[in-house]
Amino acid sequence: MSEISLSHIKISPLGDRVLVKPSTEASQEKSGLIIPNSAQEKPQYGVVVSVGPGQRMKNGTLVPLDIKVGDKILYGKYAGTQIDLDGIEHMIINQDEILGVLIKGE
């Protein structure tokens, strides 16, 4: 029986899906109490690692995604599918499950 090494596998999302690395920041309460990652709900934002080509319409035209690699996005609590790539948690999410792009204030 042969083994497959996941350290050399890359995933390219299909259609209107995006590959996201969820944020792993520990949150700090107003009281100063730091809540460890293991005791928190999973984050609802992350950074886009890879994007699919877009959504194919019934007439055959390809509509590109509004999201690009490097965007920090906010997604729904139950959105996407969790996957493990080389020991690092990622999510594959449909574009319609993305709630918005986070933009730094000026």
C-alpha positions in Angstrom: 0.0 0.0 0.0 1.5 3.4 -1.0 1.1 6.7 1.0 0.3 10.1 -0.5 2.2 13.0 0.9 -0.1 16.0 1.4 2.8 18.3 1.8 3.2 18.5 -2.0 -0.5 18.8 -3.0 -2.0 22.1 -3.9 -5.7 22.8 -4.3 -7.2 24.9 -7.0 -10.8 25.8 -6.3 -13.4 25.1 -9.0 -16.1 27.4 -10.3 -17.1 30.2 -7.9 -15.3 28.7 -4.9 -12.4 30.3 -2.9 -9.8 28.7 -0.6 -9.5 30.6 2.6 -7.1 30.4 5.5 -9.1 31.3 8.6 -7.7 33.8 11.1 -6.0 32.2 14.1 -5.7 35.3 16.3 -6.5 34.8 20.0 -9.2 37.2 21.1 -8.9 39.5 24.1 -11.9 40.5 26.1 -12.4 44.1 27.3 -11.4 43.0 30.8 -8.0 41.9 29.4 -8.8 38.2 29.7 -7.2 36.4 26.7 -9.3 33.5 25.4 -7.2 30.7 23.9 -8.0 29.5 20.3 -9.2 26.1 21.6 -12.0 27.7 23.7 -13.3 30.0 21.0 -15.8 29.5 18.2 -14.2 29.2 14.9 -13.3 32.5 13.3 -15.7 33.9 10.7 -13.0 35.7 8.7 -9.8 34.8 7.0 -7.5 35.5 4.0 -8.2 34.3 0.5 -5.4 31.9 -0.6 -6.7 30.9 -4.0 -9.8 31.5 -6.2 -11.6 29.6 -8.8 -12.1 30.8 -12.4 -15.7 32.1 -11.8 -19.2 31.0 -12.3 -20.3 29.5 -15.6 -23.7 30.8 -16.7 -26.2 28.6 -18.6 -25.3 30.4 -21.9 -21.7 29.4 -21.4 -20.2 32.8 -20.4 -17.8 32.9 -17.4 -18.5 35.5 -14.7 -15.2 36.1 -12.8 -15.2 36.3 -9.0 -15.4 39.6 -7.1 -12.8 38.2 -4.6 -9.1 38.1 -5.3 -6.1 36.4 -3.6 -5.0 38.3 -0.5 -8.5 39.7 0.4 -9.5 39.5 4.0 -13.1 38.3 4.0 -16.0 37.8 6.4 -18.1 34.7 5.9 -21.1 33.0 7.5 -20.8 31.0 10.6 -21.7 27.7 8.9 -20.2 28.5 5.5 -17.9 26.3 3.5 -16.1 23.0 4.1 -13.1 22.6 6.4 -10.0 20.9 5.0 -6.6 20.2 6.3 -3.6 21.0 4.0 -0.2 20.0 5.3 -1.4 20.4 8.9 -3.0 23.8 8.4 -6.7 24.3 8.6 -8.3 25.9 5.5 -11.9 26.4 4.2 -13.4 26.1 0.7 -16.2 28.5 0.4 -18.7 29.4 -2.3 -18.6 33.1 -3.3 -22.2 33.5 -2.3 -21.3 32.5 1.3 -18.9 35.4 1.6 -20.5 38.3 3.4 -18.0 41.0 2.6 -14.3 42.1 2.2 -12.7 43.6 5.3 -11.0 47.0 4.5 -8.7 48.7 6.9 -10.0 52.1 8.1 -8.2 55.2 7.0 
